[in-house]
Every structure is written in C-alpha cells, then in structure tokens.
C-alpha cells in the first residue's frame, strides 16, 4: 500500500506541473498546485533567497525580478527524481524549500551519496553551462519546491552582467573538483573492501 501511495503521489505532482489534475485522496489534502503561482509574496521570497546565493547575490533588483519572471517554480513529491545521471538538460535549479539527495552511480553498480541539498543550494549548473550530461541524480526528500532557471533566461542576464559567467565558471569548477575527490575516496574504499574480501577468502590458504 505504501509503494502504491508513493507512486500516486509522484504522479499527482508530475501531472500538476503540466497543468493537469487528478483526485488526490492520499494521506492528506493539499490546497496548492505543484506548479506554484509566482504572486507578489512568492516573488519577494524567491528574490530574497537569490540575493543570499553566491551566484546571483550580485545582481540588481531589476535583474533578479526579470530572472524570476523568466523562470518556473514547481513542487516535487517525496522520492521524485528531478534530474537523472546521464540525462541531457538545459537548466539549473535553486532549492526554495525542502531537501534533496544527490547520488552518483559507481563502477561497482552501487550509488554513492554525494551530498544533501537544502534551501538556497543550487544544482544542475554543470550541465547548463558545459552542455554535458547530468553528472548525478538528484531526488526529493519529502516535498520540495524548486526554481528552475533555463539557459535562455541565464543568457539574457549575461548580456547585462558578463561577470556572472566568471562566478558560474568558479562554481562549476568547484563542483567538478568535489566529484573527483568523492570518486577518488570511493575508489579507495572499494579497493579496501576488495582486499578484505580477498583476505577472508584466502585466509585458510594464508595460515
């Protein structure tokens, strides 16, 4: 029953983001759509959030308002995959509410937990800026609300503030360095685990 309820909940959020609706008799009654209306209150809240981020904090009030107007704020249900490793993409996301779990598939087939994202954190900027596939999978932990900023909206900002490109480049390079460090640590751990298994397996012959 729990799995069915989770799947129906995720379906409800997915349809709501497309402007469609279905009855939602699951767990509780929700009074808001998954596609959030960017009214004045929401815009002010998002604007304040962007002002606190290293990437967009240097933008003018008008630039922030234009960016919010050109972007989309949507909600996701618990367990929903927002971006999947290996997928194409042309947008980055800002976490407005809730928490996200970031993981990456390792060579041994296991998922490595990379990070947990919270309000004000960004993800997806590597794909947006480099054109490469998504480097990790990001899933919602509970209900989350995200601001999605696509490449076109960002390109408009770059015309007004070319220094933004330097800040994005610094952010991307830091993320790449973090991933490389995590992969190196994971590889070392896998090597140690393999050695321990081999020692246990050949213990009788080594004695």
Secondary structure per residue as TSV (DSSP state, phi and psi in degrees):
chain	resnum	aa	ss	phi	psi
A	1	X	-	360.0	-39.6
A	2	X	H	-62.4	-42.8
A	3	X	H	-63.6	-43.6
A	4	X	H	-62.2	-41.8
A	5	X	H	-63.6	-42.6
A	6	X	H	-62.5	-42.1
A	7	X	H	-65.7	-41.2
A	8	X	H	-65.3	-38.0
A	9	X	H	-63.3	-44.9
A	10	X	H	-65.4	-36.7
A	11	X	H	-63.7	-41.0
A	12	X	H	-60.4	-45.7
A	13	X	H	-64.0	-43.1
A	14	X	H	-62.0	-44.2
A	15	X	H	-68.1	-38.4
A	16	X	H	-63.4	-35.1
A	17	X	H	-68.6	-21.0
A	18	X	T	-93.6	5.8
A	19	X	T	83.1	13.4
A	20	X	-	-108.7	165.7
A	21	X	-	-144.4	151.5
A	22	X	-	-137.8	158.4
A	23	X	-	-56.0	144.3
A	24	X	-	-127.0	71.8
A	25	X	-	-90.1	47.4
A	26	X	S	-117.5	115.3
A	27	X	S	65.9	-51.4
A	28	X	S	-155.9	177.1
A	29	X	-	-103.4	126.6
A	30	X	-	-105.2	133.5
A	31	X	-	-102.0	-0.3
A	32	X	S	-123.3	151.9
A	33	X	-	-81.3	159.5
A	34	X	S	-72.3	-23.3
A	35	X	B	-96.6	101.4
A	36	X	-	-72.9	133.5
A	37	X	-	-75.9	124.9
A	38	X	-	-84.1	72.8
A	39	X	-	-77.1	-177.6
A	40	X	H	-59.7	-41.9
A	41	X	H	-63.3	-45.7
A	42	X	H	-62.9	-42.7
A	43	X	H	-62.1	-42.2
A	44	X	H	-65.2	-39.7
A	45	X	H	-65.0	-44.7
A	46	X	H	-67.4	-39.2
A	47	X	H	-60.5	-45.4
A	48	X	H	-62.6	-38.2
A	49	X	H	-64.3	-45.2
A	50	X	H	-64.7	-34.2
A	51	X	H	-62.9	-24.5
A	52	X	T	-89.6	-6.0
A	53	X	S	-89.1	145.1
A	54	X	T	-62.0	-29.7
A	55	X	T	-75.5	-45.0
A	56	X	T	-108.1	-0.3
A	57	X	T	-62.8	-24.3
A	58	X	T	-88.4	1.0
A	59	X	S	-78.4	154.4
A	60	X	-	-75.0	167.0
A	61	X	H	-60.6	-40.7
A	62	X	H	-66.2	-41.1
A	63	X	H	-63.3	-41.8
A	64	X	H	-63.7	-42.2
A	65	X	H	-64.4	-41.1
A	66	X	H	-65.2	-39.2
A	67	X	H	-64.7	-43.6
A	68	X	H	-63.5	-40.8
A	69	X	H	-63.8	-32.9
A	70	X	T	-88.6	-1.3
A	71	X	S	-111.7	176.6
A	72	X	E	-129.7	133.4
A	73	X	E	-106.0	123.0
A	74	X	E	-136.3	156.8
A	75	X	E	-108.1	150.3
A	76	X	E	-131.1	146.9
A	77	X	-	-89.2	166.8
A	78	X	T	-55.0	128.4
A	79	X	T	86.7	-8.1
A	80	X	-	-68.9	139.7
A	81	X	E	-88.1	119.7
A	82	X	E	-84.8	-47.2
A	83	X	E	-133.4	145.2
A	84	X	-	-115.3	138.9
A	85	X	T	-55.4	130.6
A	86	X	T	95.5	-13.0
A	87	X	-	-78.0	156.0
A	88	X	-	-78.8	164.3
A	89	X	-	-171.9	157.0
A	90	X	-	-138.2	31.8
A	91	X	E	-149.0	156.9
A	92	X	E	-115.3	164.3
A	93	X	E	-127.5	144.0
A	94	X	E	-115.4	128.6
A	95	X	E	-78.5	113.0
A	96	X	E	-90.7	-29.9
A	97	X	E	-157.7	139.1
A	98	X	E	95.9	-169.6
A	99	X	E	-131.7	149.2
A	100	X	E	-124.9	143.9
A	101	X	E	-106.0	128.9
A	102	X	E	-109.5	130.3
A	103	X	E	-140.6	161.6
A	104	X	E	-140.4	138.7
A	105	X	E	-75.2	130.7
A	106	X	-	-97.3	169.4
A	107	X	T	-63.4	-23.9
A	108	X	T	-87.5	5.2
A	109	X	S	89.8	-3.8
A	110	X	-	-93.4	152.4
A	111	X	E	-89.4	129.8
A	112	X	E	-98.5	122.6
A	113	X	E	-71.8	120.8
A	114	X	E	-95.0	-48.3
A	115	X	E	-163.0	167.2
A	116	X	E	-120.0	126.2
A	117	X	E	-99.5	146.8
A	118	X	-	-133.3	-174.5
A	119	X	T	-53.2	128.8
A	120	X	T	94.6	-13.4
A	121	X	-	-79.6	154.6
A	122	X	E	-116.1	152.8
A	123	X	E	-153.2	158.1
A	124	X	-	94.5	-1.0
A	125	X	H	-70.5	-26.5
A	126	X	H	-65.4	-45.5
A	127	X	H	-67.6	-41.2
A	128	X	H	-59.7	-40.5
A	129	X	H	-94.4	-24.6
A	130	X	H	-106.7	-17.6
A	131	X	-	80.1	1.3
A	132	X	-	-78.8	166.4
A	133	X	-	-68.5	161.5
A	134	X	-	-57.6	131.7
A	135	X	-	-90.2	-8.2
A	136	X	S	-155.8	165.4
A	137	X	E	-101.3	134.9
A	138	X	E	-124.2	121.4
A	139	X	E	-120.3	152.0
A	140	X	E	-78.1	136.8
A	141	X	E	-110.1	94.2
A	142	X	E	84.5	-173.2
A	143	X	E	-74.4	134.0
A	144	X	E	-131.0	156.7
A	145	X	E	-126.5	128.9
A	146	X	E	-125.6	145.0
A	147	X	E	-100.6	120.5
A	148	X	E	-100.7	123.0
A	149	X	E	-115.1	116.5
A	150	X	E	-90.7	175.0
A	151	X	H	-64.4	-35.9
A	152	X	H	-65.8	-42.6
A	153	X	H	-64.3	-38.4
A	154	X	H	-71.1	-37.2
A	155	X	H	-62.0	-36.3
A	156	X	H	-63.7	-37.1
A	157	X	H	-67.6	-37.8
A	158	X	H	-63.8	-28.6
A	159	X	H	-65.2	-34.5
A	160	X	H	-86.5	-30.5
A	161	X	-	-139.9	82.6
A	162	X	T	-59.9	-23.6
A	163	X	H	-65.6	-18.8
A	164	X	H	-60.9	-32.4
A	165	X	H	-62.7	-38.3
A	166	X	H	-64.7	-40.8
A	167	X	H	-66.9	-38.9
A	168	X	H	-66.5	-42.5
A	169	X	H	-60.2	-39.3
A	170	X	H	-65.7	-41.6
A	171	X	H	-63.8	-43.4
A	172	X	H	-64.4	-43.3
A	173	X	H	-64.6	-36.5
A	174	X	H	-66.3	-41.7
A	175	X	H	-63.5	-42.0
A	176	X	H	-62.6	-40.7
A	177	X	H	-64.6	-39.4
A	178	X	H	-63.3	-43.1
A	179	X	H	-63.4	-42.7
A	180	X	H	-63.8	-39.3
A	181	X	H	-66.5	-43.4
A	182	X	H	-63.7	-40.0
A	183	X	H	-66.7	-37.7
A	184	X	H	-65.3	-41.2
A	185	X	H	-66.0	-40.0
A	186	X	H	-65.6	-40.3
A	187	X	H	-63.5	-39.8
A	188	X	H	-64.5	-42.4
A	189	X	H	-64.1	-42.7
A	190	X	H	-61.5	-39.8
A	191	X	H	-65.0	-41.2
A	192	X	H	-66.0	-41.3
A	193	X	H	-63.1	-41.3
A	194	X	H	-62.3	-42.2
A	195	X	H	-62.9	-41.8
A	196	X	H	-64.0	-41.3
A	197	X	H	-64.6	-40.4
A	198	X	H	-65.2	-38.9
A	199	X	H	-64.8	-41.0
A	200	X	H	-66.8	-39.1
A	201	X	H	-67.0	-39.4
A	202	X	T	-101.4	12.8
A	203	X	H	-57.4	-41.9
A	204	X	H	-62.9	-34.2
A	205	X	H	-82.3	-24.5
A	206	X	H	-81.5	-21.5
A	207	X	-	-75.7	360.0
